[in-house]
Amino acid sequence: MDTTTSTTTSLSCLLFFIIVILPTITASTILFQGFNWESSKKGGWYNSLIKSIPELSVAGITHVWLPPPSQSVSLEGYLPGKLYDLNSSKYGNQDELKALIKALHDKGIQSVADIVINHRTAAKQDGRGIWCIFEGGTDDARLDWGPSFICGDDVTYSDGKGNPDSGEGYPPAPDIDHVNPQVQQELSDWMNWLKTEIGFNGWRFDFVKGYAPQYTKVYMEKTNPTFAVGENWNTDRQAVRDWVNAAGGTVTAFDFATKGVLQDAVQGQLSKLKDSNGGPPGLIGIIPGNAVTFIDNHDTGSTQKIWPFPSDKVMQGYAYILTHPGIPSIFYDHFFDWGLKGEISKLTMIRIRNGIKASSIVRILASDPDLYVAAIDDKVIAKIGPRYDVGNLVPKNFRLATSGNDYAVWEKH
């Protein structure tokens, strides 16, 4: 190899590191859920959301989670049928979705698809009169399945030929047999099509309890997303860590444990925010790099309100997750509909300025019922709770960066 070739190769490697690797090491990943439970009823949601991209960019959002894109029996997209049919979605058509994703990419924001593959709704009935004949939404046979592709123990829909369900059942729709190699391959092909043809970068796996984590690992390996998060609705952080490990260790999981503790803690029980080892009590306390923290989503909040965060304490919640380890997720409703964009954006800027990442280190300085104070990477100090006096917990070389109702954040100077 001559000197010119060697120099060119070295420069290429350096540029690859700077452009591709370095941002993943230094960037503060911030997820934004770009819809709520009512978005499908608004008419043209993709065209509406595209107008908000400049504001998301200014706020430092790096990833936007979009709703399920395929044809679905339910308006919201969570009972999908013809997976390749993106023109029948109530959120908009395929071209509008591609335009939205391109506009996100133009601002350096990645797009995350909501992947609903535990179950599917059928297009036709079989000879028994059972809805179990699936159509993929193409002119060929991709994803055109029959009852043998349904879990054998899903007696409502299957013909008994499929493998037993490897996870929890889902009564509203046929449970798909993920043990079947054809299922694994054709679903992976569809997801890769979402990447190459539509422009998606990553996945949000819906209801991962519905099939064994080893199949999430299969889909991760076959599709290689830049980001992926699983919805494992479980407040047992050890159980979620076990799922992450069994799914290959690269996928992240929504931190339901932190949500549960945090929304109790802000109601006069802030001492709960320190576990027996002196660290955060949620998933961020044991595998922060694989934890996606959140305050509410389309299920827990929005109009469903299955498990809502106390509405008058939401900003305390954001002051916590936007300064702490893990990957924070911001909910559309809070940012736009609740008028909290300004307050939340101040917190995201603090996170970005100080390089707080999923793996950042927390030192809990106080965890009393009415006061929680923590230092993150020794660059930021966050306080939540009604007690105003923090004593000498904040050193003199820290200055107040932002504050609101029962929360404050200081930066080191």
TATA-V968689 format. One line per field, one symbol per residue. psi: psi as a letter, one per 20 degrees, with the letter a starting at -180 (. if undefined). A space follows every 50 residues. Layout:
psi = ???
//
This chain:
psi = prhggggggghggghggghggghhghqopoqpokraiihiiholhghghh iighhhghijphppoqrpirpqhqhijjmqfnhinjijqiirrghhghhg gghghhjkpqppqoonjhrqqqhrqaiijpnjoqpijriajpjorahijq phjmihhrjjirqqpibqrnhirppqnihphhggghhggghhhhghhhjq haqooqmiiiqqhhhggghghiilqhqqpqnnnpiohghhggggghjiih qrqpmhggggggiggiljliiijpaijjaqiahiihmhijpoqrgrahgh cbiglhmqqphjjghhghhghiirrroqpppggggghikjgggghhghhg gghjkprhjqppoohpmrhjpppqpojkhqpppqripgojckhorhjpqp hqrbokqqpqqp.
//
